[in-house]
Every structure is written in structure tokens, then in C-alpha cells.
């Protein structure tokens, strides 16, 4: 699989060329049933693939909802019935009474859609199983449970909070320990509620994104000296744990890790009137030196509502940045903060050929890559999700 380290500095065309769209990862049953169909799809040119997707989408309109995450490429977004962030997409899909949801995102997003499916009547399909999330993969349930056990020996009052960008297994583990799920939009509210319920002498264990945790807690007035970075491969420092209020898992997003203070300084020098707006998954120094910080939804809202003539340098995934630039072309100046293409390489695994195969499989009433979370994991994960949703 191509990862962000491999593609750093490539443009979108180069990334597309580096990912072989004939190599769609399927589950074992789907590989058995659809290997010949995939060979036929691979013989089609790009225009024919798009035409067949359009025709099948129309034919299956009463059966299928297609979800497109903000970071998807335009060819996929053009077929999406709903676009947005991962949790919003899952919540919206659960309201639609159609038997199939094709999630054009990454694996944890499809899991979340299955978790929230009303009565589990919908089947959620991920067109390519290699569309994962490197940050979510940095925290395994085994390592996190081991960490909680070690920290509990030092301090009994620990509340785990997991970013929604995590596996269902992690959400379930957090649910079993009476913790919470959060998003980049509500992380501050969830952390405040956790302290309110458990008391200020308790400790928050925030995972898997260290940057979102650090940036949010610092904004709340918690000093960096009271935050401890936990790495599963390093020995636990008991003294540091005892004096810290926040324990951060050593995970991060490759895309947002690509932004730097040097890039901000270059913008300030060449275009001082340009506002720098970044996602809170960016490193601490980047967030501290930016004008505006917020979730993807916040970034979209701020830019959309800004006056004509406004200029923004945006620190998030390039597909969204380019889409905003195109939408407001001639009215506002929008560009990436980075001179490089900050691309989510795993999101790029969802190619039109994979979407076409998913639609064909639904037409055949034998869908590929159905994401189904085990019932016990689902029950525990929903405890943490519902605790978040109950907080107004």
C-alpha cells in the first residue's frame, strides 16, 4: 500500500499513478465471486467506468446511499448523495431507509456507520478494504488495554476518551472503561464533561491523536507540563504520570503532520493579509501560529461565510482545499498552507473502479466488502458513542 511517507511532495496525478486501481482489496468471499468481474472492469477506460457508475447509481437509487468524505477525490464526490465528516455521514446514513450504504471513506468510518445503523438493517460497504487510517492503526486494542492497566496501577481515576478516528475495537474498549468518543468539533466539551463527572483529580487518557488532545487541552488552560505522551514501546514514567492531568497516546495523522511553522512564516512574508486556518490534528506549534483552528466543518463554514476578497491558506487535506478553491474561484483566494500536496493516500484507495464493482455487487444481490462489527464490540462501542451524543 502507498502511504503518506511515500507520496509526500507528489501532486494528485502522481498519487493516482502510484496507486494501482486494478488492485482492489476484497474480502475472501468477494475475491472468489468477483475476480473475473474485476478483470472486465480493468479493461474499461475511465469514461466508460464513470458512465457505468452513473447508470447503476440511477438504477439502484432506491437501494443505495453513497457517502463521500470531504477528503475524497472529485470523481468519487460527484456520485455522493451526502458529503461531510465521518460521524455526520454515519448519522445521516442511519436516517435513510435504504438497505445499502457505500461508504467512500476509510475503514473506521464504515465501522461507525455500521455501529449507528438503526436495527442493523443496512449493510455498509467499503469499496476497497485497503482504505484504512494510519492514525487509527497506531492504537491497537491490546496495546491500549495494556496502557490502561499500567496507568491504573499508578492512578485509579482515569477516563479514556477516543477520537472518532479509531477502530470499533478501541471504541468498545473505551466504552467498557466508561469513557467517551469525541470528534474534532466537540473534543473540548467532552473533556470538560469527563472532568466534571470524574473530578479534577482524575486523569484523561486521550487517544489516538496526540495533537488533537494536546491542542484542545492547552486551549482549555491545561499547561503542556501537565500532559504526558504515552508510547506503548517505551517504559512508563510513573513520576510524569502522577503529575500529569492528560495522558496522550503517541498517534498522529500523516496528512496534518505535513504542515509546519515554516510554511506559515512563508505565507506571512509573501501575503500578510492571508488568514491561516488549520485543523486541530496539526502539530502544536502550527496551531499556535495560525489565525484560526477548527474541524473540517468549521473550516468549510468560515471560508464559506467570509467576505469576498478574503484570502486563506488552509492546513488540511488537499482535496477539500482544492474543492473550496474551485467553489469560490474569482471571489476568494484559497490555497493549501503547504507547497506540497498533503494527500490522504488511503482515502485515495477508493477509486471509481472500486465504486463500480461495489454497485455491480449490489445489483447481483451479493455485495462485496460488507463491514459488520461483532455484536459485543458494537454494544460496548455504542456506550462510548452514546455518552458523547448525550452531552448537549
Legacy VTK file of the C-alpha trace (Angstrom):
# vtk DataFile Version 3.0
C-alpha trace
ASCII
DATASET POLYDATA
POINTS 392 float
0.000 0.000 0.000
1.196 3.518 -0.756
1.396 5.640 2.382
1.843 9.315 3.091
5.573 8.979 3.643
5.918 7.594 0.124
3.803 10.269 -1.579
4.904 13.382 0.314
5.511 16.081 -2.300
3.644 14.315 -5.105
0.760 16.002 -6.880
-2.629 14.329 -7.240
-1.877 12.909 -10.702
1.339 11.335 -9.427
-0.506 9.809 -6.484
-3.108 8.365 -8.825
-0.366 6.853 -10.933
1.340 5.389 -7.854
-1.815 3.555 -6.777
-2.752 0.631 -8.999
-6.541 0.833 -9.203
-6.678 -2.689 -10.624
-5.592 -3.977 -7.206
-8.787 -3.553 -5.229
-8.631 -5.338 -1.882
-11.662 -7.558 -1.335
-12.707 -9.910 1.430
-12.145 -13.601 0.737
-15.689 -14.306 -0.423
-15.759 -11.273 -2.706
-12.402 -12.235 -4.242
-13.832 -15.642 -5.081
-17.017 -14.221 -6.577
-15.777 -11.138 -8.371
-12.221 -11.688 -9.593
-13.460 -12.185 -13.184
-15.739 -9.138 -12.978
-12.821 -7.050 -11.738
-10.745 -8.184 -14.707
-13.516 -6.960 -17.029
-13.726 -3.615 -15.193
-9.985 -3.162 -15.577
-10.391 -3.307 -19.350
-12.725 -0.286 -19.327
-11.457 3.214 -19.967
-12.084 5.947 -17.392
-15.060 7.485 -19.213
-16.815 4.138 -19.506
-16.268 3.454 -15.797
-17.870 6.797 -14.910
-20.787 6.155 -17.280
-21.485 2.742 -15.806
-21.362 4.136 -12.260
-23.864 6.828 -13.246
-26.203 4.299 -14.871
-26.040 1.827 -11.989
-26.480 4.560 -9.376
-29.670 5.617 -11.128
-30.882 2.031 -11.426
-30.211 1.314 -7.740
-31.366 4.686 -6.375
-33.962 3.096 -4.096
-31.454 0.658 -2.622
-28.181 2.535 -2.220
-26.861 5.611 -0.422
-23.357 6.711 -1.383
-21.413 8.628 1.272
-18.409 10.759 0.300
-15.952 12.022 2.889
-14.589 15.552 2.428
-11.135 14.173 1.618
-12.273 12.066 -1.330
-11.224 12.968 -4.852
-13.720 14.718 -7.129
-14.536 11.674 -9.278
-15.958 9.975 -6.187
-17.590 13.065 -4.670
-19.508 13.586 -7.920
-21.538 10.444 -7.121
-22.013 11.058 -3.389
-25.550 11.514 -2.082
-24.134 13.027 1.119
-20.736 14.609 1.746
-19.193 15.598 5.060
-17.138 14.434 8.038
-17.172 10.811 9.138
-19.593 10.953 12.080
-22.080 13.227 10.316
-22.081 10.899 7.322
-22.796 7.882 9.519
-25.557 9.689 11.391
-27.220 10.874 8.191
-26.992 7.449 6.578
-28.712 5.855 9.578
-31.773 8.028 8.923
-32.181 6.797 5.354
-34.299 3.693 4.865
-32.251 2.020 2.157
-30.689 -1.427 2.503
-27.191 -0.495 1.322
-24.702 2.231 2.253
-21.496 2.552 0.242
-19.028 4.470 2.382
-16.386 6.203 0.278
-14.067 6.843 3.174
-11.806 4.625 5.272
-12.340 1.533 7.393
-13.138 3.078 10.797
-15.754 5.291 9.119
-17.543 2.285 7.628
-17.429 0.625 11.048
-19.024 3.691 12.626
-21.783 3.668 10.014
-22.485 0.028 10.866
-22.460 0.837 14.595
-25.113 3.520 14.105
-27.271 1.591 11.655
-30.823 1.504 13.015
-31.718 -2.081 13.845
-28.720 -3.163 11.752
-30.971 -3.324 8.700
-28.443 -1.574 6.474
-25.375 -3.230 5.031
-22.366 -0.960 4.890
-19.876 -1.499 2.080
-16.297 -0.237 1.900
-15.343 -0.432 -1.807
-11.680 -1.218 -1.100
-10.593 -2.843 2.160
-7.107 -1.331 1.851
-8.651 2.094 2.610
-7.543 2.251 6.212
-6.357 5.039 8.508
-2.728 5.102 9.619
-3.596 7.062 12.764
-6.341 4.643 13.805
-3.922 1.773 13.209
-1.395 3.331 15.612
-3.581 2.266 18.559
-4.406 -1.429 18.860
-6.945 -2.577 21.437
-4.324 -4.844 23.036
-1.802 -2.015 23.460
-4.410 0.418 24.762
-5.771 -2.060 27.305
-2.229 -2.728 28.463
-1.675 1.026 28.813
-4.843 1.483 30.861
-3.780 -1.333 33.178
-0.342 0.229 33.713
-1.760 3.708 34.301
-4.429 2.376 36.669
-1.710 0.955 38.901
-0.371 4.494 39.260
-3.652 6.406 39.392
-7.063 4.764 39.750
-9.114 7.656 38.374
-8.532 7.545 34.632
-11.111 8.357 31.950
-10.343 7.207 28.409
-11.502 9.397 25.532
-11.039 8.208 21.983
-11.212 10.342 18.889
-13.824 9.047 16.452
-10.878 8.316 14.133
-10.313 4.964 15.821
-11.349 1.370 15.312
-14.579 -0.100 16.642
-12.440 -2.263 18.937
-10.905 0.841 20.522
-14.308 2.491 20.893
-15.567 -0.694 22.569
-12.609 -0.783 24.938
-13.235 2.844 25.889
-16.909 2.043 26.402
-16.036 -0.808 28.778
-13.989 1.627 30.863
-16.904 4.095 30.959
-15.171 6.550 28.623
-16.241 8.697 25.718
-15.854 9.103 21.979
-15.219 12.627 20.688
-14.853 14.490 17.408
-12.574 17.371 16.488
-15.616 19.638 16.871
-16.634 18.569 20.378
-13.371 17.374 21.973
-13.222 20.314 24.398
-16.808 19.790 25.515
-16.245 16.058 26.061
-13.041 16.569 28.065
-14.726 19.178 30.269
-17.644 16.820 30.879
-15.299 13.950 31.755
-13.546 16.098 34.368
-16.889 17.344 35.697
-18.176 13.802 36.211
-14.972 12.186 37.472
-13.480 15.152 39.328
-10.467 17.322 38.648
-8.165 14.887 40.458
-8.814 12.309 37.734
-6.740 11.879 34.586
-7.832 11.904 30.948
-6.318 9.294 28.642
-6.741 10.739 25.137
-6.187 8.636 22.024
-5.147 8.034 19.339
-4.299 11.577 18.111
-1.809 13.308 20.381
-2.132 16.621 18.532
-5.908 16.969 18.873
-5.616 16.073 22.554
-2.730 18.445 23.239
-4.171 21.363 21.268
-7.602 21.011 22.849
-6.358 20.680 26.421
-3.944 23.607 26.066
-6.822 25.720 24.775
-8.695 24.741 27.952
-5.855 26.156 30.059
-4.036 22.935 30.882
-0.266 23.573 30.590
1.958 21.343 28.489
3.819 20.365 31.662
0.679 18.546 32.819
0.499 16.397 29.672
2.316 13.102 29.274
2.973 11.417 25.926
2.461 7.671 26.235
4.253 5.332 23.812
3.489 1.599 24.054
7.066 0.695 23.177
8.624 2.835 25.944
8.794 2.326 29.692
6.148 4.222 31.660
7.463 7.154 33.683
5.487 6.947 36.939
6.603 10.366 38.168
5.435 12.011 34.947
2.142 10.109 35.021
1.445 11.198 38.607
1.986 14.890 37.902
0.068 14.900 34.610
-3.639 15.516 34.153
-3.646 14.483 30.492
-2.092 11.327 29.064
-1.779 11.444 25.271
-1.383 8.414 23.041
1.548 8.784 20.654
-0.501 8.803 17.435
-0.909 11.347 14.664
-2.262 11.970 11.171
0.353 11.805 8.410
-1.509 14.446 6.391
-1.721 17.083 9.112
1.770 16.252 10.340
2.938 17.658 6.993
2.199 21.279 7.920
4.859 23.428 9.582
5.590 26.809 11.143
7.993 27.479 8.276
5.076 27.274 5.861
3.136 29.775 7.965
6.125 32.130 8.057
6.381 31.948 4.268
2.705 32.917 3.958
3.147 35.820 6.411
6.104 37.082 4.402
4.594 36.859 0.904
0.919 37.506 1.688
0.421 39.019 5.173
-3.297 39.599 4.544
-3.895 35.844 4.109
-5.529 34.118 7.075
-4.021 30.789 8.092
-6.720 28.292 9.093
-5.778 24.773 10.174
-7.243 21.568 11.532
-6.507 20.730 15.215
-4.833 17.486 14.113
-1.882 19.704 13.114
1.159 19.869 15.425
1.040 22.196 18.427
3.395 24.868 17.046
1.413 25.054 13.806
-1.845 25.546 15.713
-0.280 28.173 17.982
0.918 30.200 14.999
-2.307 30.023 12.981
-5.088 32.589 12.879
-7.952 30.110 13.049
-8.224 26.498 14.174
-11.110 24.090 13.839
-12.642 20.938 12.434
-13.231 20.318 8.758
-16.807 21.529 9.171
-15.505 24.686 10.867
-13.028 25.326 8.055
-15.758 24.957 5.441
-18.086 27.265 7.402
-15.508 30.012 7.975
-14.404 30.098 4.354
-17.963 29.919 3.042
-19.103 32.827 5.212
-16.032 35.005 4.653
-16.379 38.231 2.678
-15.485 38.364 -0.991
-11.818 39.077 -1.479
-10.816 37.063 1.585
-7.643 35.012 1.383
-6.985 31.733 3.194
-4.081 29.311 3.485
-5.635 26.064 4.666
-3.942 23.346 6.695
-5.905 20.222 5.866
-6.229 17.560 3.163
-5.730 18.867 -0.361
-8.912 17.513 -1.979
-11.082 19.620 0.319
-8.827 22.655 -0.158
-8.985 22.359 -3.949
-12.757 21.900 -3.863
-13.194 25.055 -1.791
-10.821 26.948 -4.092
-12.854 25.900 -7.104
-16.176 26.714 -5.442
-15.132 30.276 -4.617
-12.940 30.878 -7.655
-12.898 34.567 -8.580
-14.441 35.531 -5.230
-11.956 34.348 -2.612
-8.357 33.178 -2.754
-7.955 29.749 -1.188
-4.821 27.630 -1.275
-3.073 24.960 0.731
-0.785 26.076 3.516
1.757 23.556 2.268
3.597 23.873 -1.052
3.380 20.074 -1.211
0.264 18.015 -1.881
-0.967 16.912 1.567
-2.969 13.911 0.392
-4.646 11.157 2.391
-3.185 8.226 0.480
-5.508 5.615 1.997
-8.574 7.690 1.103
-7.227 7.590 -2.458
-7.721 3.821 -2.477
-11.413 4.420 -3.149
-11.232 4.725 -6.922
-14.090 4.796 -9.455
-13.390 1.161 -10.418
-13.865 0.092 -6.807
-17.120 2.053 -6.577
-18.329 0.446 -9.821
-17.571 -3.035 -8.513
-19.479 -2.262 -5.306
-22.535 -1.201 -7.305
-22.336 -4.278 -9.542
-22.181 -6.492 -6.468
-25.311 -4.864 -5.040
-27.138 -5.327 -8.333
-26.185 -9.006 -8.156
-27.545 -9.132 -4.582
-24.148 -10.400 -3.461
-22.353 -7.339 -2.061
-18.590 -7.077 -1.630
-16.730 -5.963 1.489
-19.648 -5.729 3.902
-18.393 -4.171 7.151
-20.030 -5.859 10.111
-18.937 -5.138 13.671
-19.318 -8.021 16.114
-22.335 -7.583 18.370
-20.425 -7.467 21.671
-17.967 -4.905 20.276
-20.903 -2.928 18.921
-22.661 -2.854 22.314
-19.585 -1.578 24.120
-18.655 0.908 21.378
-22.153 2.369 21.440
-21.800 3.033 25.170
-18.943 5.429 24.447
-20.632 6.934 21.388
-23.936 7.434 23.177
-22.196 9.086 26.141
-20.817 11.612 23.674
-24.153 12.123 21.928
-25.950 12.638 25.253
-23.843 15.702 26.068
-25.522 18.851 24.797
LINES 1 393
392 0 1 2 3 4 5 6 7 8 9 10 11 12 13 14 15 16 17 18 19 20 21 22 23 24 25 26 27 28 29 30 31 32 33 34 35 36 37 38 39 40 41 42 43 44 45 46 47 48 49 50 51 52 53 54 55 56 57 58 59 60 61 62 63 64 65 66 67 68 69 70 71 72 73 74 75 76 77 78 79 80 81 82 83 84 85 86 87 88 89 90 91 92 93 94 95 96 97 98 99 100 101 102 103 104 105 106 107 108 109 110 111 112 113 114 115 116 117 118 119 120 121 122 123 124 125 126 127 128 129 130 131 132 133 134 135 136 137 138 139 140 141 142 143 144 145 146 147 148 149 150 151 152 153 154 155 156 157 158 159 160 161 162 163 164 165 166 167 168 169 170 171 172 173 174 175 176 177 178 179 180 181 182 183 184 185 186 187 188 189 190 191 192 193 194 195 196 197 198 199 200 201 202 203 204 205 206 207 208 209 210 211 212 213 214 215 216 217 218 219 220 221 222 223 224 225 226 227 228 229 230 231 232 233 234 235 236 237 238 239 240 241 242 243 244 245 246 247 248 249 250 251 252 253 254 255 256 257 258 259 260 261 262 263 264 265 266 267 268 269 270 271 272 273 274 275 276 277 278 279 280 281 282 283 284 285 286 287 288 289 290 291 292 293 294 295 296 297 298 299 300 301 302 303 304 305 306 307 308 309 310 311 312 313 314 315 316 317 318 319 320 321 322 323 324 325 326 327 328 329 330 331 332 333 334 335 336 337 338 339 340 341 342 343 344 345 346 347 348 349 350 351 352 353 354 355 356 357 358 359 360 361 362 363 364 365 366 367 368 369 370 371 372 373 374 375 376 377 378 379 380 381 382 383 384 385 386 387 388 389 390 391
